[in-house]
Amino acid sequence: MTQKARIVVCIPAFNEEQHLAAVVVTAFRSADTVVVCDDGSSDLTAEIASRLGAIVVRHERNLGYGAALRSLLQKARELNAEVAVTLDGDGQHDARQIPIVVEPVLEMRADVAIGSRFLGGSDVPGLRRTGVKAATGLVRGVTGLSVTEAQSGFRAYSHRALDVISITEDGMGASTEVLQKAAAANLRVEEVPITISYNVKAPSTHNPAYHFADVVASTIKHYSIRHPLLVYGIPGVAFIVAGLAYGLDAITIYSKTHLVAVGSAIIAVGAITIGVLLSMTGLLLFTIINVLRERKRT
């Protein structure tokens, strides 16, 4: 049986040659192994990580944050990690705080530990704070998790969490996908306070509006896969009921005046059509998902 690597630090990196060395060196103070995913960098990211003793997983082209996390957590599974820690390679996360993030997992209080900048008192810029809070509110609503930050990339995963959670998103939506899957698997999630440095002079590779839209779309998508009747069925029924109401109104007007209420008739047809399509989508997804679950069980 393969011996467990106690702590494996996983660092996604894309063109981070300016900041990566300090992150890797500091991470080694708290880790048995450091793994860097070079996500299609065109600079010296991979060479720096390798020369500092990190295991390097390379993507031939830039696939995205979620794809990098997927490769990193897969490598942590292969290394039979007891705890896998993820943090960004741009220096915004303080690698000296790794012991704070892994503590709940090592003490077996949590399967997923999240470092929250809001608990740590970081001064988050206004627009970024608004976006993070909005995405977190959505995640809280669909998962029931009482988290203050759903997009933190500074996290620790237990051996059990590594076995249960598989990332399918390639983009920034992976951060919320993990939390939805953790909640669905009844994993214990705990937050700890961390600080974030916004003084890192690194160009952002993500448009904030696109980042937010990606996170929201991913969250809704994964929630709809788990609850298709709720997401599609209920709105579908609502549209059908509304369409029938407008249709009845059009019929009533015609019976009294022999005039066609064109507006009500168009709304009735449109609403009923949308309602039927949504309801059929919900039923089909519900059937397909349950068939796949049954196959998985057998």
C-alpha positions in Angstrom: 0.0 0.0 0.0 1.3 3.4 -1.0 2.4 5.6 2.0 0.4 8.8 2.3 2.1 12.1 1.6 0.9 14.0 4.6 0.5 17.5 3.0 0.6 18.2 -0.7 0.4 21.8 -1.8 -1.1 22.4 -5.2 -0.4 25.6 -7.1 -2.1 26.5 -10.4 0.1 28.9 -12.3 -0.1 30.7 -15.6 2.9 33.0 -16.5 3.8 33.5 -12.8 7.6 33.6 -13.1 7.8 36.8 -11.1 6.0 35.5 -8.0 6.1 31.7 -8.1 9.5 31.2 -6.5 8.5 32.9 -3.3 5.2 30.9 -3.1 6.9 27.5 -3.7 9.8 28.1 -1.3 7.4 29.2 1.4 5.0 26.3 0.7 7.8 23.8 1.3 8.0 25.0 4.9 4.6 23.5 5.6 4.4 20.7 3.0 5.9 17.3 2.2 5.3 17.9 -1.5 4.6 20.8 -3.7 2.9 20.4 -7.1 2.7 23.2 -9.7 0.3 23.1 -12.7 1.9 25.1 -15.5 -1.3 25.9 -17.4 0.2 26.6 -20.8 2.7 29.4 -19.6 4.9 31.1 -22.1 7.5 32.2 -19.5 9.8 30.3 -17.1 7.0 29.2 -14.7 7.6 25.5 -15.2 11.4 25.7 -15.1 11.4 27.8 -11.9 9.0 25.3 -10.2 11.1 22.3 -11.2 14.4 23.8 -10.1 12.9 24.5 -6.7 11.9 20.9 -6.2 8.2 21.0 -7.1 6.5 18.4 -9.2 5.4 20.1 -12.4 2.2 19.1 -14.3 2.2 20.8 -17.7 -0.7 21.8 -19.9 0.4 22.4 -23.5 -2.0 25.3 -23.8 -3.9 27.4 -21.3 -7.0 25.5 -20.3 -8.2 27.6 -17.4 -8.3 27.7 -13.6 -10.7 24.7 -13.2 -8.6 22.5 -15.6 -5.5 23.3 -13.6 -7.2 22.4 -10.3 -8.5 19.2 -11.8 -4.9 18.2 -12.8 -3.5 19.2 -9.4 -6.1 17.3 -7.4 -5.6 14.3 -9.6 -1.9 14.4 -8.9 -2.6 14.7 -5.2 -4.7 11.5 -5.4 -1.9 9.7 -7.2 0.4 10.8 -4.4 -2.1 9.5 -1.9 -2.1 12.8 -0.1 -3.6 13.0 3.4 -4.3 16.7 2.9 -4.2 18.6 -0.4 -3.9 22.4 -0.2 -4.6 24.7 -3.1 -3.4 28.3 -3.3 -2.7 30.8 -6.1 0.7 31.2 -7.6 0.6 35.0 -8.0 1.5 35.8 -4.4 -1.9 37.1 -3.3 -2.3 34.2 -0.9 0.3 34.1 1.9 1.8 30.6 1.9 2.8 31.1 5.5 -0.8 30.7 6.4 -1.0 27.1 5.1 -0.9 25.7 8.6 -4.0 27.8 9.4 -5.9 26.4 6.4 -5.0 22.7 6.9 -5.6 22.7 10.7 -9.4 21.8 10.5 -8.6 18.9 8.1 -5.7 17.6 10.1 -7.8 17.8 13.3 -10.6 15.9 11.4 -13.1 18.7 12.0 -13.6 19.3 8.3 -13.2 17.6 4.9 -12.9 21.0 3.1 -11.3 24.0 4.8 -11.7 27.4 3.1 -9.5 30.4 3.7 -11.8 33.4 3.8 -10.5 37.0 3.3 -13.6 38.3 4.9 -13.0 36.5 8.2 -9.4 37.6 8.0 -10.2 41.3 7.8 -8.7 42.0 4.4 -9.6 45.3 2.8 -11.4 44.0 -0.3 -11.9 46.6 -3.1 -15.5 47.6 -3.5 -16.4 46.1 -6.9 -14.6 42.9 -6.1 -16.3 42.7 -2.8 -19.7 43.1 -4.4 -19.1 40.4 -7.0 -17.7 37.9 -4.4 -20.6 38.6 -2.0 -23.2 38.1 -4.8 -21.7 34.8 -5.9 -21.3 33.6 -2.3 -25.0 34.5 -1.6 -26.0 32.3 -4.6 -23.9 29.4 -3.4 -25.3 29.7 0.1 -28.8 29.6 -1.3 -28.2 26.5 -3.5 -26.0 24.5 -1.0 -27.2 25.6 2.5 -23.5 26.1 3.4 -22.9 29.0 5.8 -19.8 30.3 4.0 -18.6 33.9 3.7 -16.5 33.4 0.6 -17.3 30.9 -2.1 -14.6 31.8 -4.5 -11.5 31.5 -2.3 -8.8 29.5 -4.0 -6.9 28.9 -0.7 -8.4 25.6 0.5 -7.5 22.3 2.1 -9.0 19.0 1.1 -9.1 15.8 3.2 -8.3 12.4 1.6 -12.0 11.6 1.6 -12.8 14.9 -0.2 -10.2 14.1 -2.8 -12.0 10.8 -3.5 -15.5 12.3 -3.6 -15.0 15.6 -5.5 -14.3 15.6 -9.2 -14.0 18.9 -11.0 -15.6 19.2 -14.5 -15.5 23.0 -15.0 -12.5 24.4 -16.8 -13.0 28.0 -15.8 -13.5 30.0 -12.6 -16.8 28.2 -11.9 -14.8 25.3 -10.5 -14.6 27.1 -7.1 -18.3 26.9 -6.6 -18.7 23.5 -8.3 -16.5 22.1 -5.5 -18.7 23.5 -2.8 -21.9 22.2 -4.4 -20.4 18.7 -4.7 -19.1 18.9 -1.2 -22.6 19.8 0.1 -24.2 17.1 -2.0 -21.8 14.5 -0.5 -22.4 15.8 3.0 -18.8 16.7 3.5 -17.9 18.9 6.4 -16.9 22.4 5.4 -15.2 24.9 7.6 -13.9 28.4 7.0 -10.7 29.9 8.6 -9.5 33.5 8.5 -6.8 34.4 6.0 -5.4 37.6 4.5 -5.1 38.6 0.9 -2.5 40.9 -0.6 -3.7 43.2 -3.4 -0.2 44.8 -3.8 0.9 42.1 -6.2 1.8 43.8 -9.5 0.5 41.1 -11.7 -1.8 41.7 -14.7 -5.2 40.0 -14.3 -5.9 37.3 -16.8 -9.6 37.4 -16.1 -12.2 40.0 -17.0 -14.1 40.6 -13.8 -17.5 40.6 -15.5 -16.7 37.4 -17.4 -15.3 35.9 -14.2 -18.6 36.7 -12.3 -20.8 35.5 -15.2 -18.7 32.2 -15.4 -19.2 31.6 -11.7 -22.9 32.3 -11.7 -23.5 30.2 -14.8 -21.6 27.3 -13.4 -23.4 27.4 -10.1 -26.8 27.4 -11.8 -25.8 24.6 -14.2 -24.6 22.3 -11.5 -27.7 23.0 -9.3 -30.0 22.3 -12.2 -28.3 19.0 -12.9 -29.0 17.9 -9.3 -32.5 19.4 -9.1 -33.9 19.5 -12.7 -37.6 19.4 -11.7 -37.1 22.3 -9.3 -35.1 24.5 -11.8 -37.1 23.7 -14.9 -40.3 22.0 -13.8 -41.6 24.7 -11.4 -41.0 27.6 -13.8 -42.5 25.4 -16.6 -45.7 24.9 -14.7 -45.8 28.6 -13.8 -45.5 29.5 -17.5 -48.3 27.1 -18.4 -50.6 28.4 -15.8 -49.9 32.0 -16.9 -50.5 31.0 -20.5 -53.8 29.3 -19.7 -54.9 32.4 -17.8 -54.2 34.7 -20.8 -55.8 32.2 -23.1 -59.0 32.2 -20.9 -58.9 36.0 -21.0 -58.7 35.9 -24.8 -61.6 33.4 -25.0 -63.7 35.5 -22.7 -63.2 38.7 -24.7 -64.0 36.9 -27.9 -67.2 35.4 -26.5 -68.4 38.8 -25.4 -67.3 41.0 -28.3 -66.4 38.6 -31.1 -63.0 40.4 -31.3 -59.7 38.6 -31.1 -57.5 39.8 -28.2 -54.3 39.5 -30.2 -52.0 40.5 -27.4 -53.5 38.0 -24.9 -53.6 35.3 -27.5 -49.9 35.8 -28.4 -48.9 35.8 -24.7 -50.9 32.7 -24.1 -49.3 30.7 -26.9 -45.8 31.9 -26.1 -46.1 31.2 -22.3 -47.6 27.7 -22.9 -44.9 26.9 -25.4 -42.1 28.0 -23.1 -43.8 26.2 -20.2 -44.1 22.9 -22.1 -40.4 23.1 -23.2 -39.2 23.8 -19.7 -41.3 21.0 -18.2 -40.1 18.6 -20.8 -36.5 19.6 -20.2 -37.0 19.0 -16.5 -38.6 15.6 -16.9 -35.9 14.5 -19.5 -33.0 15.6 -17.2 -34.6 14.0 -14.2 -35.0 10.7 -16.0 -31.5 10.7 -17.5 -29.9 11.6 -14.2 -31.7 8.9 -12.3 -30.9 6.3 -14.9 -27.2 7.3 -14.7 -27.4 7.1 -10.8 -28.9 3.7 -10.9 -26.2 2.5 -13.4 -23.5 3.9 -11.1 -25.0 2.1 -8.1 -25.0 -1.2 -9.9 
